[in-house]
């Protein structure tokens, strides 16, 4: 390809009919000391687009050939808390691409999703997990139910793990977006410590661990949150749920996806929130002991100039500056 310099500030590519090849590679292969105006092609899956360095950060060139870039916050349903003085449920998985905000589990912000003009994308809102039903006449109570997944297109947040049941069937917490807390009860075979459920990488933290306290007291742990792990029990002191994360994707900072609190038979290790508090609707928070998890939410943010106005599921539509925000509290679709 012939390059002809026409003036001091213009480079003419001439009449060549081939293409201009740009440097390409993964996010990890970006140059270590780029200068403002650097242009390259990001080759990672779901990241294949042009990006430029503005002197401080790498910015995606989000609208090329009929595609548009949309930011998202996707939170799954929180896990239900364990019955019979059990453990807290884990928060639903938390995935965020907006404005370099943190995703769950201490992960970096994700990249915006490129949408094809005219294509319809499905949004699913996960329900919160429910508490287990009591079995009359016996000590055995089922663990809380796991939360349900939320999704936007092919981006899936995993439902929160269930909180372990207390009493004679004390057990580990369930895995999920964030893990549910473990429980033990020495007088009913609970002399063995039980771990919390594992969180999902990039979405949430582990649930707290119970311990064998060698007494007849219940020992239960908090569910994991998007912002931190669930609190493990110490002696006869049970644990509180892991912390939430704040996002300003709607234009104001809102905390979501906290872990549920374990049964508090003694003064808690941290905080003063009631142990049996249910997760709030559309927060993705885990349920406290014997309480339901909160349902999930999907929030999309895009430049108003590319907003199509074509939706189902009745999302709440708001604006912030030059952007339009869609908040889905029930399942639906968006057509780009």
NORFEN-V952157 format. One line per field, one symbol per residue. ss: DSSP state (A for helix, B for strand, O for the rest). psi: psi as a letter, one per 40 degrees, with the letter a starting at -180 (. if undefined). A space follows every 10 residues. Layout:
ss: ???
psi: ???
//
This chain:
ss: OOOBBBBOOB BBOOOOOOOO OOOBBOAAAO OOOOOOOOBB BBOOOOOOBB BBBOOOOBBB OOOOOOBBBB BBBBBOOOOO OOOOOOOOOO OOOBBBOAAA OOBAAABOOO OOBBBBOOOB BBBBOOOOOO OOOBOOOOOO BOOOOOOOOB BBOOBBBOOO OOOOOOAAAO OOOOOOOOOO OOBBBAAAOO OOOOOOOOOO OOOOOOOOOO OOOOOOOBBB OOOOOOOOOO OOOBOOBOOO OOOOBBBOOO OOOBBBOOOO OOOOOOOOOO OOOOOOOOOO OOOOOOOOOO OOOOOOBBBB BBBAAAOOOB BBOOOBBBBB OOBBBBBBOO OBBBBO
psi: hhhhhdadeh hheaeheaih hiiiaiddei idgiihehhi hheiheegii iiheedihhi gehhfeiihh iihhhiiiii ihiffaiiii iiihhhehff iiiiefiiii iihhihhehh hhhhhhiiii iiihhheidh hiiiiiiiii ihbehhhhii iihiiaaefi iiiiiadiii iiiihdefef ehihiiihih hediiiiiii ihefaeiihi iiiiideiii hiihbehiii iiiiihifde eihhhifiii iihgeihidi aehidfhihi hfdeiiiihf iiiiiaihhi hihddehdeh iiefihhiih beihhhhhei iaihh.
//
